[in-house]
């Protein structure tokens, strides 16, 4: 008979008591080549970037790239410095500010990375060090930092060429952490001179107070995608002593994770999302090359060590860890205007629905509605009524593009500030409808659609102009689902006649599309929400369905629950674990709204031997 080790590759553990499965955890990653602190970080956990920093001897201009397991040398910075900030991706990185050791001075210089070399960008208005940053190469955000003394509360926004003044923080500070994007950011912790627990949230215009950290600290790491999805870790507390404490932010309050870093440290580089972050270098207590990876599998109440097996010597039972998820659709407040082929943006508790098909007799609508988690209220009207257009962004920084008026396809692009829509005179390069959308108001992606035939055309928006990518979708399609951000997007399902329905999925890395796993149910006219590695697909046809599927970055799984109201040509927004669905078509245009949630429980099961 085969032993367990022969089957699984490891022995069954013998324990006196059952372990507690972790909701999330830190694990060791590959060491950096150069020990350093005060580093800029950018990118993702599997495609990270570290630039500059202070070594035990002096400052460094070295860049290193992380592939999820090891660091390799990249192109050197043109300006040697440390205490700088970073943003963007591994192939479209941005660094700014910092401290130049010789001759000693704060820096206002900006550099852009193309995956191989750094080139100079526009200078910041205020030279500073130990500042925070977030965003993308063409929509970056710099805030706070040390200019003297004194410290700074100023923000600056980068458009890919120049910096302009943004909103002012309530508290000047430095050695803080930053997370999010240019229009939805977090300023976390810091010192000036007292140690901060304060969090401030940025909406692209102004900063407002958020929930306080449970552990006040500075010189910490930060990660996250928006002001409602942040992660804080490491740093120095008020003692001061290095900490490995990790906290998660939901837009209201911070929750301390039971999982701390393996080594408490400060002034390291950080990057990533609330679900998959990286902390590298720093002091622990001397400068180190250590890297740690945080994984929570992205969504609330899930846990990491599924399938752990042990024998409990106390109870004399063989046990293993398992997980049980509960998916649920619940009915929300109805739209004031029943419609199909509308666009959606925002989150489950701050959603935006706009445009759509309301005919007959009227074909399209300019109506915008805002959702607060319970009910819809009127927003500012679109300047161009349309349906089957693209929509993305947030409730206070939305974006509408493309679609059809019923008389023809449009390129028109409009931006929403929470009250009014403004038309950008520069529209899409390719007029089309039934297209996919991802990203933010200042870093958006338009892909696929119908311009007389199904197309794979991909365009990127920087808040000002659309740029066509010569590499489009591998499979031209329309009426499909989209999710993610400009540099990590997802396209799934759709239609490409004569094919009745597509089940294929493609991932975008900011440059090219790669075909990955098929959906369980091929369909078109469906909705989508979430990120590239944690997305949700719902509804569609044929036949009209309420089926729901979840994508984890590798494969699709079908949820045991379907929408209460099966429909097609609907809109969605939010995350995989907290999504919002609105409108659509059944036998007529619909005003129905539904909210999707995922909750999870940790289980320990006993193997029964008869």
N, C-alpha and C positions, 0 to 999 in steps of 0.2 A: 504494500500500500504506500502511496506517495505521502511524504510528510508535507506539512503546511509550508515549510520553507522552500521545499522543492517546487511548490505550486506558485507561491506568491513572492519568493525571493527574500523573505525575512522570517525570523522566528516569532512565535507568539510570546508576548511579554507576560511575566508573572508579577502581579501587583497586589498590594495589601488593600487598596481601595480604588474605586473607579475614578479615572481622571475626569476633569471637566473639559469637554471639547471647547476650544476657543472660537469666539466669533470671528476673530481675525488674528493675524500675527506677523511678526517680523522674522526674517530669516537672512542668513549671511549671503551676500552676493560676492562677485569677484572684486579683488582689491584694485585700487587705482595704481597707476605706475608712479605717481608723484604724491607724496604726503603733503597736504596743504590745508589751509583754512581760508575763510572769507572768499568762497568760490561762488561763481555764477552757475546756475543750473538751468537747463531747458530741455524740452522734449518729453519723452515717455519712458516708462520703466524698461521697455525693450528696445528703445532707440533714444538714449539719453545723451546729453551734452554737458560737459564740465569745462569751464573756461576761467583762466586767470587764477588768482589766489596768492596766499602768502605761505612760503615754505619755511623750514627752520633756518634757512640761510638768508633768503631775500624774497622779493616778489617773483612771480613767474608769469609768462605769457602763454604757457602750455595749454593746449586743448586736448581733451580726451573724449572719446565716443564709446558709449556702452551699448552692447547688443543683447542685453538680458542675462549675460553670464560673465563677460569680461570686458575690460577697457582696452582700447587701442588709441594710438596717437592720432590727432587730427591736425589741422593747420593752426599755426601760432597766431595769437592776437597781434595786431600791429602796435598796440599800446600796452606795455607791460603794466599791470595794475592788480590790486586786490580790493576787497570790500565793494565789489561791483554787483550789479543785478542782471538777471537774464530773463528771456522770454522766447517764445517760438518753438521751433522743432529742431531736430538734429540736422536737417537739410535746409532749414530756413530759420536760422537762429538769430538772436539779437542780444547784445550786451551793451550796457550804458552805465555811466558814472564810475565811481570807485576812487581809489587812492593810488597816486603815482609816487613811488618811494624816492625817485631821484630825477630832478630835485623834488622834495616833498611838496605835494599839492593835491587837492581834490581834482577830479577829472569831470569834464562835461561831455567827453567824446562818446560816440556811438559807433558800433561796428556790427556788420551784418555777415552772416555765415551762410555759404551755399552748399555745405556738406564737404567742402575741401579747403576753402580759403576764406579769410576775413577781409572785408573791405569797409572803408569808412562810410558812415551815414551822417545825418545832420546832428549838430551839437545840441545838447540839452540847454535850456535856459539857465539852470542853476547847477553848478558843479557841486557834487556831494558824494559822500561815501556811506557805507552801511545803510543803503537805501533798499527798498523793496520794488519788485517789478512783476508783471504778468502780461498775458496777452500773446500776440503774434508778431511776426516781423513787420507786418504792414498795419498792425493795430495794437501797438504796445502801450503800456502804462507804467510810469515811474512815480513813486510817491515816498514822502518822508525822507529820512536820512540825516546825516550830520554835515553841516556846512562850515562849522567853526570849532568851538561853539559860536552861535547857538545851533540848535537842531531845527529841522524843517518840517512843516506841515503841508508843503506844496505838492501838487500833482502835476504831471505833464503827460500829454498824450502824443503818440507818434503815429504818423500815417504812412510810414515807409520812406519818408524823405525829410520831414521837419517835425519838430516838437512844438506843441502849443499848450498853453496853460489850461489845466483842468480844475476840478473842485479842490477846496482846501480841507484837510483833515481837521477835526475838532482838537486833536492833540498832536503837537510836534513830537517826534520820536525817531529813534534809530535802532539798528539791530533788531528790527521787526521782521515778520514773515509776510509774504504776499501770496495770493492765490486768485484764480479766476481769469477773466478776460477784461478787455478795456471797458466794456459797458456793464460788467457785473463782477466786481472784484471785492476782495477782503483784505483788510490791514489787520494783522494779528500780533498782539503783544508788543514787546519792545521796551525801551528804557529812555528816560529823560527827566531827571536822573533816576526817579523811582521806577520800579519794575511794573510794567503794565500787564493787566489781565484784559484790558479793553480790546474789543473788536469793533471795527467800523466797516460799513458796507457802502460800496460805490455803485451807482446806477448809470454811470456815463456822464453825469452832470454834477452830482453832489454826494458827499459822504454823510451817512447817518449812523447813529450808535446801534450796535448789535449786541448779542449776548456776550457776557464775560467768560473768558477761559476759567476753568476750575483751578488750574495751576498758573499763576502769574509768572511770566518768564520773558527772557530776551535771548538774542542770538540763536533763535530756534529755526526749525524748518517748517515749510508750509507747502501744501499741494491742494488741488481742487480745481473745479471747472467753472464755478460761479459763486455768487454770494450766498447760495443756499446749499452748497456742497463743498465744504472745506475740511482740511485735515491739518492738525498742528502736532509737532513732535520734537523731542529733544530740547536743547537750550539750557540756560542757566536760570535757576529760580532766585528768590530774593535773598537766600542765605549768604553768598551765592554758592550753589552746588549744581553740578551737571545732572540733568534728569533725562530719562528715556520715556517719560510719560507721553501718551498719545491720546489725542482728543478729536472727536468728529463733530462737525457743525452742520445743522440742518436748516439754517436760515433764521433760527430763533435762539437756540441754545447749544452749548457744547456738552458732549457726553464723553466721559473718560473711558477709554477702552481698557479691559482687563489685561490686554497685551501691551507690554512696554518694549522699547528697543532693547536689543541684547546688551548694548553699551551706551550709557548716557553720555551725550557729548554736545558740543556747541560749535557755532560758526562753520557748520558743514554746508555743502551744497544740497539743494533739494529740488524735486520736480515730481510731476505726475498728477494723479487724480486721487479722489477719496478712496477709490477701490484698489489702486495700484500705484504706489509711490516709491520714491528712492531717496535715501539720505547717504551722502558720501563725504569722506574727508572730515575735517574739523579737528577739535581738541578732545582727547579722550585718555588721559589728561594732556598728553603731548599731541602734536599734529600726527594724523593717522591717514592711512590709505584705505581704511575699512569702508565697506559698502554694505548697507542693509536694505532689504526689499520688504515693503509692506504689501500684503495681499488681504483683502477682505471679501473678495469676489463681488465687490461693488454694491450689493444691495443690502438693505437692513435685515438683520436677524438671520443671516446665513453663517455657516462656520466652516473652518478650513479642513479639519482632520477627519474627513469622512472615510470609513473603512478601516480605522484603527482597531486592531484586535488584541485582546489581552485575556488572561485567566485570572480571575479574582480569587486569591488564596483564602480570603475571609469567607466568602459566600460559596466557594467551590463551584463557580460557574464560569463558562466561557462567554465573553461578551464582545460587542463591537459597537462602534459609533455609526449613527445613521442620521439622516436629516429629513424632515418633513416640511414641505412648503404648503401654504394655503394661498391660492389665487382667488380673487374675488372681483366681480363687477358689481357696482352699486349705481343706482340711478341718481343723477344730479339734477340741478335746475335746468329747465328747458330754455333753449334760445328764444328770443323774442321773435326772430324771423326764421321760419323754417326754410332750409336751403340745402342744396347738395353741391358738390364740386367746389366747396369753399376751401379757404386756407387757414391754417392754425399756427400758433406760436405760443411760447411761454411755458408755464408749469401747471400742475394740477390745481394749485391754489391761486395762481395768477395767470390765467389763460387768456388768449386772444383769438377770436374768430372773425374773419373778414372776407368780404366778397362772396361769391357763390352764385349758383343758378337758382332763381326763384320762379322761373316760368313754368308753364305759360300763365298769363299773357306776357308779363315782363320777363325778359331773358336774364338779366344780371342785376346785381345789387352793389351799392357802394357801402352798405351798412357794416359797421364794426361793432363788436360786442366784447366786453371784458368780464371775465369770470373770477370770483373771489373765493372759490372753493364751495360755494353754496348756490349763488345765483348770478345771472348775467345782467349787466347794465350797459346802456349805450356808450359807445366811444365815438371818436371822430370819424367822419366818413372818408372813404377813399376818394381821390380825385378822379380816378378812372374805374368805373364799375366793370367787373370782370369775373369770370369763373375759370376753374381748371388752371389757376396760377400757382406759383411757388410762394411759400411763406415760411419765415424762420425768425429767430431772435426771441425777444422777451416782450412782456406786456408793455414795458416802458421804452423799449428799443426794438420795435418790430420792423420787418422788411417784407415787402410784397413785390413780386416781379413776374413778368410774362403773363400767360393766360390768354383768354379770348373774350371779346366783347359780345360775341355772337355774330358780329359782322366780319371778324378777322382776328388773326393772332396779333399780340402786342409784345413789344419789348419793354414797355413802361416799368420803371422801378420807382417805388415810393418807400419813404422811411417814416416810422411812427415814433413819436416822443412821449406817448402816454396820453396825449389829448388830440393831436392833429397829425395828418399825413402830409408830407412834403414830397413833391415829385422831383426826382433827379433828372435833369435834362439828358443825362447820358444813360441810356437803357441797355438791355441785353444786346449782344452782337447778333444773336439769332432769335427772331421772333418765334414763339412756340407756346403750346399749351400742354397740359397733362404731364408736367415735368416734375423732377425730384428736387428737394431743397434740403440744405443742411447748413449749420453754422450760426453766425451771429450777424447783427446789423452791419458790422464793420469788417467781417471776415466770413462771407457767405459763399455757398457753392450751389450752382444751378446745373443740373445734369439730366440728360435724356429728354423725352417729351415727344411732341408731334408737331411737325412743321409742314405737313402735307404728306409725310411719311414718318414712321418711327425713327428716332434719331438717338445717337449716343453722345451728342455734343456736350462738352463740359466747359463751364465758365466759372471764374473766381472773381469775387467782389471784394474790394478793399475799403469800402465805405465811400468811394468816389467813382471808380470806373470798373467795368467788367473786362476781364482778360480771358481770351479763349485758350484752352489747353489743346494742343494739337492731338493729344491722346485722349480719346473719348471712351465711353463704356465699351466693353467687349461685345455685348449684346445690345443693339439698339432696342429701346423699349419706351413705352408710355403707360400711364395709369398704374404706376408702381409705387412702392413704399420707399421712403428715405429716412435716414437718421444720421446722427453724428455731428461732427464739426468739419471745417473746411479742409483740414489736413488728415482727418480720420473719419471718412464718411462711409455709408452703407446704402446700397441700392438692392431691392429685393422684389421679386414677383413682377407683375406687369403684363404687357401684351405686345407682341410684335407679329402682326398678321403675316402669313396665314396661321401662325401659332395661336391657338385659342387662349392659352394662359401660360405664363412662365412661372417656374419655381426657382429659377437660378438666383444666386446672390453674388454681388460684387463688392469688394472693399477698395477704398481709395486712400492712398497714403500721402496725398498732397501733390502727387506727380502722375501716378498710373493707377489704373483699375486692375484688380486681380479677381478672377472668378473663384468662388469658394463653394461652400455647401449649398445644396438645394433645400428649399422649404419642404415641409411635410405636405402642404396643400398648395398646388400651383393655383394662382389666382391673379386677377387684376382689379383695379378700382378699389384697392385696399388702403388702409392707413398705417402709419408707422410712428414710432417714438423711441427715445433713448439714445444710446451711444453705439459706436462701432462694435464694442465687445459686450454690450448689454442692451439689446434692442428688443422691441416688441412690434409684432405685426398683428393686425386685427381687421375683421370684415373682408369685404370684397365679393367677387363673383367669378365664374359661374359655378353653381347657382349662388344666389345671394346668401351670404353666410355671416355668422358672428364668431367664427373660429378664431382662436388666439394662439400665437406661437411666440416663443422666446428664443433669442439667439445669444450665445455666450462667447462669441468670437471664434467658435469652431464649428458648432452645429446648432440646428434648430430642434426644439422640443415643443410638442403640442401641449398647451395648458388644458387641464381637465375641465375648465369652465369657458364658456363662450359668452359673448355679449348678450344682454337681455333682448336687445333689438338688433337682429341681423340686418345688415345694410351694406351698401356700396357707395362709392364717391363721397366718403366721409373725410373728416379732418381729425388730426390728433396732435398731441404735444406732451411734454413731460418726460419722465424716465421710464425704464422698464418696470420698476417697482411702484411707480406712482404716476400713472398716465391719465390723460384726459381725452375723451372722444366726443365729437360734436357733429350734429347735422348728418347729412347723407341722404340716400334714396332707398326707399323700400318699394311701395307702390305709388308713392308720392314723395315730395320733399319732406324731410324730417327736421324737427326741432329738438330731438332727443339728445341728452347729454348723459354720458356714463363715465364713472371713475374706476380705474383698475388699480388694485393694490396687491402686493405680495408680502405676506408675513411668513416667518419661518420659526420652527422650533428645533431645538437640539434633542436628540434621542440617544439613549443607550439601550441596546437590545441584548437579550440573553439568548444564546443558542440552546435550543432544547434538544437533548439527545435521548432518544428512546431505545 
